[in-house]
Amino acid sequence: SSNPPNGRSTADSAPRPPIQRPAERGGSSERICKQFDWPNGARRRIRRCCSGATGGRSRGAARRRSPPALRASPPLRPPHFGSLGCGQDGDSASQAPEFQHRYFWCRDHKLAICSEILPKLYRAARDAYYNTRNAPSQAVHLMSLTKVLLILCPDMLTAWNSRKMVLSEKYDLTKLKDELQLCALILSYSPKNESTWSHRRWVLKQVAEQNQDMAQLVEKESVLVKEIAERSKMNYRAWRHRCWLIPYMTRKQVLDELKKSTRWSELHVADNCCFHYRRSLLLALLDSCLGNGEDSVSWESETCMLWKDELRWNEMLIRRYQGRESLWNHRRFLSQWWIRQLFSVEETCPSTTSQVDLFITQEIGLLSECLNDPADEFGESCVQAELSALYILWISKQVPAVKGKLEERLHSVSIVGLKDVLVRACRPEKRWLWMNLLGLPDRSQ
C-alpha cells in the first residue's frame, strides 16, 4: 500500500497507546473530583492540591510542620485553607455529612476547599464575628471565628485587633505561642502579608516584655524567615521582620547570623534584602562596640577584621557576578564607613603609609578592570562598568575628603578624571545627573 500524504507509513500513523503516568501520592485528582462531583474550576484547584502532595511548590497543599498536639492549625499552602471539619487521622471521615464530602477534601495533613464555597464561608464567619465581638463572655468563640476569618482574609485588621484585645487581658505564654503558630500558617500561603508580620511582631514583643528568654524564639524566627525567603523571592517584609529581631539577639547570635547568611547571599546575589540584613547586623556590631566599656579595644579590632573580610568577600562576588546592583550598593555602605574609620585612625596614629591611599588605589584598580572588561552578548559588562563608575562617583560625593585622591589615582590608570569616568561608562541621563551633583562642567552641549 502507498504511504499517506504526510510521508509516514500506516504503522507510524496508527494511534499510540496513552502514556501511563505513575500514580501521585495522595490520590488521583480525577478520581477525587468525580467522587465529589466538583465543577471544572474546582477540579483544577484540587489537581494542584494533589500535585503539591508530591513535595513540589504547588500552592494547592503543604505538609504539616507542627505536631498534632498543637492547637494551632498546621501550615498549609493553598490560597484559602484552614482546619475545618478534618478527621484527626489526616483523612476524610466516612461519617462526615454530605456538605463536607462535596466541598472539602482532607488527606495526608492537607486540606482543600472548593472555591465555590469560599464566599459563603467568609460571609458566614464575618456575620458571626460581628455578632460576637462585643460580648465579653465569648472570648473563646471570638478567637475561633477570627481564626477562620484571617485564614480566609489575612488583611482584616479588625480581626487581628480583636485577637490582640483577648490576648492582652491576661498573659498566657501558651496562647501566645499558639498565636505564632497561626501566623506561621497564614504566612505559609501569604508570605508578603504585612498585617500578619505586624501581628507576629506584636506577639513577640508581648513575650519579651515578660522577661522571657528570647534566644530560642529568635532562632526559630530566623529559621522561619529563611524558609519563607526560599519560597518567596525578594520578600522585603520577611527580611524586615528579621532585621527587627536584631536588638533581641545576643552578640554571639549576631555573629552566627552573619555567618549563616553568607552562603544564602552567595546563592541570591540579586536579592538586596539579604544584603540589607547583613548591613543591619554589622551596624549592630558597631553599636555594641561603641557601647562596650572594658573590651572596646578588642571589639574594635574584631569589628575591623569583620569589615575587611566583608570587603574582600564582596569584591569576590562582584568579580564573579557582573552587573548586580545589590553587590555595588553593599560595597557603598562598606566603603563609606571603612574610609572614615581609616581617616580617624590616621589622625590618632599617624603613619608613613596612608591606609586611605592604599584603599583608594585598590578601588580605582577595580574600576579600571570593570571599564576594560570585554563586551558580552548579554550586555552585563556594560552594566558592570556603569555600576563601578557610579560607585566611585558616589564615594567622591559622600566622602569629599577623598575626591582629590580619586582624581590623582584616576590619572595613573589613563583616566583623565571623574568626568571621563562619566563619559566612558554612564548613560546620558545618568551622566547629566552626576554632572550636576558633582558640579562638573558639561561642554558637550
C-alpha positions in Angstrom: 0.0 0.0 0.0 1.1 3.6 -0.6 2.2 5.8 2.2 -0.2 8.6 3.4 0.3 12.1 2.1 2.3 13.2 5.2 5.1 10.8 4.3 4.7 8.4 7.2 3.8 4.8 6.9 0.4 3.4 8.0 2.1 1.8 11.0 3.6 5.1 12.1 0.2 6.9 11.7 -1.6 4.4 13.9 -2.8 5.8 17.2 -0.4 5.2 20.0 -1.5 4.0 23.5 -1.7 6.7 26.1 1.4 7.2 28.3 0.9 5.6 31.7 1.9 8.1 34.4 2.8 7.0 37.9 0.1 7.4 40.5 0.6 10.5 42.5 0.9 10.1 46.3 -2.3 11.3 48.0 -4.7 10.0 45.3 -5.7 10.8 41.7 -7.2 14.2 41.2 -9.7 13.0 38.6 -10.9 10.2 40.9 -11.4 12.7 43.8 -13.2 15.2 41.6 -15.6 12.6 40.2 -16.3 11.3 43.7 -17.1 14.8 45.0 -18.8 15.9 41.7 -16.9 19.2 41.7 -17.1 21.7 38.8 -14.3 22.2 36.4 -12.8 25.2 38.3 -12.6 23.1 41.4 -11.1 20.3 39.5 -8.2 22.5 38.5 -7.7 23.6 42.1 -7.8 20.1 43.5 -5.4 18.9 40.8 -2.9 21.5 42.0 -3.6 20.2 45.5 -2.7 16.6 44.6 0.4 17.7 42.7 1.6 19.6 45.8 1.5 16.3 47.7 4.5 15.1 45.8 6.7 17.6 47.5 6.7 20.4 44.9 6.0 24.1 45.5 2.3 24.0 44.4 0.0 26.3 46.2 -2.6 23.6 46.5 -1.2 21.9 49.6 1.6 21.9 52.1 2.9 19.5 54.7 2.2 19.7 58.4 5.0 21.4 60.2 3.8 21.1 63.7 3.0 18.1 65.9 -0.7 17.1 66.1 -0.7 18.1 69.8 -0.5 21.8 69.0 -3.8 23.6 68.9 -2.9 25.9 66.1 -3.7 24.8 62.6 -1.0 23.1 60.6 0.7 25.1 58.0 -1.0 24.7 54.6 0.0 26.4 51.4 -3.2 26.7 49.2 -4.8 30.1 48.6 -7.6 29.6 51.2 -7.2 26.7 53.6 -8.0 26.1 57.3 -8.6 23.5 59.9 -12.3 22.9 59.2 -14.0 19.6 59.6 -11.0 17.3 59.2 -10.5 14.0 60.9 -7.6 13.7 63.3 -6.1 10.8 61.3 -5.5 13.1 58.4 -8.2 11.5 56.2 -11.8 12.4 55.4 -14.2 10.8 57.9 -16.6 8.4 56.3 -19.5 9.5 58.6 -19.0 13.2 57.7 -22.1 15.0 56.2 -22.6 15.3 52.5 -21.7 19.0 52.7 -18.1 18.1 53.8 -17.7 15.5 51.1 -18.8 17.9 48.4 -16.7 20.9 49.3 -13.8 19.7 51.5 -11.0 17.3 50.9 -8.5 16.3 53.6 -5.7 13.8 53.3 -2.1 13.5 54.5 -2.4 16.6 56.7 -3.6 18.6 53.7 -6.9 20.4 53.2 -8.5 21.6 50.0 -11.7 23.7 49.9 -13.7 24.2 46.8 -13.5 27.8 45.6 -17.3 27.7 45.1 -17.9 27.7 48.9 -15.3 30.3 49.9 -17.5 33.4 49.6 -20.3 31.7 51.7 -17.7 30.7 54.3 -16.4 34.2 54.6 -19.8 35.8 54.9 -20.9 33.3 57.5 -17.8 33.8 59.6 -17.9 37.6 59.2 -21.5 37.8 60.3 -20.9 35.5 63.3 -17.8 37.6 64.2 -19.7 40.9 64.2 -22.4 39.4 66.4 -19.9 38.1 68.9 -17.1 40.6 69.2 -18.8 42.9 71.7 -19.8 40.0 74.0 -17.1 39.8 76.8 -18.1 36.2 77.7 -17.5 34.9 74.2 -13.7 35.2 74.1 -13.1 31.6 73.1 -15.7 31.7 70.4 -14.3 35.0 69.2 -10.8 33.6 68.8 -12.2 30.7 66.8 -14.2 33.0 64.5 -11.3 35.4 63.9 -9.0 32.4 63.1 -11.4 31.4 60.3 -11.7 34.9 59.1 -7.9 35.5 59.0 -7.3 32.2 57.2 -9.7 33.4 54.5 -8.7 37.0 54.5 -5.4 37.9 56.4 -5.8 41.6 55.7 -8.8 42.0 58.0 -7.2 44.3 60.6 -10.3 44.3 62.8 -10.0 40.6 63.4 -6.3 41.0 64.3 -7.2 43.7 66.7 -9.8 41.6 68.4 -7.3 38.9 68.9 -4.9 41.4 70.5 -7.6 42.5 72.9 -8.3 39.0 74.0 -4.6 38.1 74.4 -3.9 41.3 76.3 -6.4 40.6 79.1 -4.1 38.0 80.7 -0.6 37.0 79.9 -0.5 33.3 78.7 2.7 32.1 77.1 1.0 29.0 75.7 -1.7 31.1 73.9 1.0 33.5 72.6 2.9 30.6 71.1 -0.3 29.3 69.5 -0.7 32.8 68.0 2.8 32.5 66.5 1.7 29.2 65.0 -1.4 30.8 63.5 0.8 33.5 61.9 3.1 30.9 60.5 0.1 29.1 59.0 -1.0 32.3 57.2 2.5 33.2 56.1 2.9 29.8 54.5 0.5 30.8 51.8 0.6 34.6 52.1 4.3 35.3 52.8 4.1 39.0 52.0 1.1 39.9 54.1 2.1 42.9 56.2 -0.8 42.6 58.7 0.4 39.1 59.7 4.0 40.1 60.0 3.0 43.1 62.2 0.8 40.9 64.4 3.7 38.5 64.8 6.0 41.2 66.0 3.3 42.3 68.5 3.2 38.8 69.9 7.0 38.6 70.2 7.0 41.9 71.9 4.5 40.7 74.5 6.7 37.7 75.2 9.8 39.9 75.5 8.1 42.2 78.0 7.7 39.4 80.4 11.4 38.9 80.6 11.3 35.6 78.7 14.4 34.1 77.2 14.3 35.3 73.6 17.3 33.4 72.3 15.4 30.3 71.4 12.5 32.3 69.9 14.8 34.5 67.8 16.5 31.3 66.5 13.1 29.9 65.4 12.1 33.2 63.8 15.3 33.3 61.8 14.7 29.8 60.5 11.1 30.7 59.6 12.2 33.8 57.6 14.8 31.7 55.8 12.2 29.1 54.8 9.8 31.8 53.6 12.6 33.6 51.7 13.4 30.4 49.8 9.8 30.2 48.6 9.1 33.9 48.2 12.0 35.7 46.4 12.8 39.3 47.4 10.3 39.3 50.2 11.1 42.7 51.8 8.6 42.2 54.6 10.1 38.9 55.8 13.6 40.3 55.8 12.5 43.5 57.6 11.0 41.2 60.3 14.4 39.5 60.6 16.0 42.9 61.0 13.5 43.8 63.7 14.8 40.8 65.7 18.4 42.0 65.8 18.0 44.1 69.0 16.8 40.9 70.8 19.9 39.0 69.7 23.0 38.3 71.8 26.4 39.2 70.4 27.0 35.5 69.6 23.7 35.3 67.7 24.6 38.4 65.7 27.9 36.8 64.7 26.2 33.5 63.9 23.6 35.2 61.8 26.3 37.0 59.8 28.0 33.7 59.1 24.7 31.8 58.2 23.6 34.5 55.8 26.8 34.4 53.8 26.0 31.2 51.9 22.4 32.4 51.2 23.7 35.7 49.9 26.1 33.9 47.5 23.2 31.9 46.1 20.9 35.0 45.8 23.2 37.8 44.7 20.4 39.8 43.1 18.3 39.9 46.3 19.1 43.2 48.0 17.0 42.2 51.1 19.6 39.8 52.4 22.4 42.3 52.0 20.4 44.9 53.8 20.1 42.3 56.6 23.8 41.9 56.7 24.3 45.7 56.9 21.9 45.8 59.9 23.9 43.0 61.6 27.2 45.0 61.0 25.6 48.1 62.4 24.5 46.2 65.4 28.1 45.1 66.0 29.2 48.7 65.7 26.7 49.8 68.2 27.9 47.1 70.6 31.5 48.3 70.0 30.6 51.9 70.9 28.5 50.8 73.9 31.1 48.5 75.3 33.4 49.8 78.1 36.1 47.4 79.1 36.6 45.5 75.9 36.2 48.4 73.5 39.7 47.9 72.1 39.2 44.2 71.3 35.8 44.9 70.0 37.2 47.5 67.6 39.8 45.1 66.4 37.2 42.3 65.8 34.9 44.7 64.0 37.7 45.9 61.7 38.6 42.3 60.9 34.9 41.6 60.1 34.8 44.7 57.9 37.9 43.6 56.0 36.5 40.2 55.4 33.2 41.6 54.2 35.0 43.9 51.7 37.1 41.0 50.4 34.0 38.8 50.1 32.0 41.5 48.4 34.8 42.1 45.9 34.9 38.4 45.1 31.2 38.4 44.4 31.4 41.5 42.2 34.1 39.9 40.0 32.1 36.6 39.8 28.7 38.1 39.1 28.7 41.0 36.7 26.0 43.7 36.7 24.5 43.0 40.1 23.4 46.3 41.6 22.8 44.8 45.1 26.5 44.0 45.4 27.6 47.5 44.5 25.1 49.0 46.9 26.5 46.8 49.6 30.0 48.0 48.8 29.0 51.6 49.0 27.9 51.0 52.6 31.1 49.1 53.5 33.5 51.7 51.8 31.9 54.7 53.3 32.4 53.5 56.9 35.8 52.0 56.1 37.2 55.2 54.7 36.0 57.3 57.6 37.5 54.7 60.0 40.8 54.9 58.2 40.8 58.7 58.5 40.2 58.5 62.2 43.0 56.0 62.7 45.4 58.2 60.7 44.5 61.2 62.9 45.2 59.4 66.1 48.1 57.2 64.9 50.0 58.9 62.1 51.9 56.6 59.8 54.3 56.9 56.8 52.0 54.8 54.7 48.5 56.2 54.2 45.9 53.4 54.5 43.3 55.6 52.8 45.6 55.9 49.7 46.0 52.2 49.6 42.3 51.6 49.8 41.6 54.3 47.1 44.2 52.7 44.8 42.5 49.3 45.3 39.1 50.7 44.4 40.5 52.5 41.3 42.0 49.2 40.2 38.6 47.5 40.5 37.1 50.4 38.5 39.7 50.1 35.7 39.1 46.3 35.4 35.3 46.9 35.1 35.8 49.6 32.5 38.1 47.4 30.4 36.1 44.2 30.5 35.3 42.8 27.1 31.8 43.2 25.8 29.5 40.1 26.1 26.3 39.2 24.3 24.1 39.9 27.3 25.4 43.4 27.9 26.4 42.6 31.5 29.9 44.1 31.1 28.3 47.5 30.2 26.1 47.4 33.3 29.1 46.4 35.4 31.1 49.4 34.0 28.3 51.8 34.8 27.8 50.5 38.3 31.5 50.7 39.1 31.6 54.2 37.8 28.6 55.3 39.8 30.2 53.6 42.9 33.4 55.8 42.5 31.3 58.9 41.9 29.2 58.1 45.0 32.3 57.8 47.2 33.6 61.2 45.9 30.2 62.8 46.8 29.7 61.1 50.2 33.3 61.5 51.4 34.6 64.8 49.9 38.0 64.4 51.6 38.9 61.6 49.1 37.9 63.5 46.0 41.4 64.8 45.3 42.9 61.4 45.9 40.5 59.9 43.5 41.4 62.4 40.8 45.1 61.6 41.3 44.7 57.8 41.1 42.5 58.0 38.0 45.4 59.6 36.1 47.5 56.6 37.0 45.1 54.3 35.1 44.9 56.5 32.0 41.6 58.2 33.1 41.6 61.9 32.9 39.2 62.4 35.8 35.7 61.9 37.2 34.2 63.4 34.1 36.0 61.0 31.9 34.5 58.1 34.0 31.1 59.5 33.4 31.6 59.8 29.6 33.1 56.3 29.3 30.7 54.3 31.4 27.4 56.1 32.1 24.3 56.6 30.0 23.3 60.2 29.1 20.6 60.5 31.7 23.0 59.3 34.4 25.8 61.5 33.1 23.8 64.7 33.3 22.6 63.8 36.8 26.1 63.3 38.1 27.5 66.3 36.3 25.1 68.4 38.4 25.7 66.5 41.6 29.5 66.9 41.4 29.5 70.4 39.9 31.4 69.3 36.8 31.1 71.5 33.6 29.4 69.9 30.7 30.9 71.3 27.5 29.4 68.6 25.2 26.3 70.8 24.6 
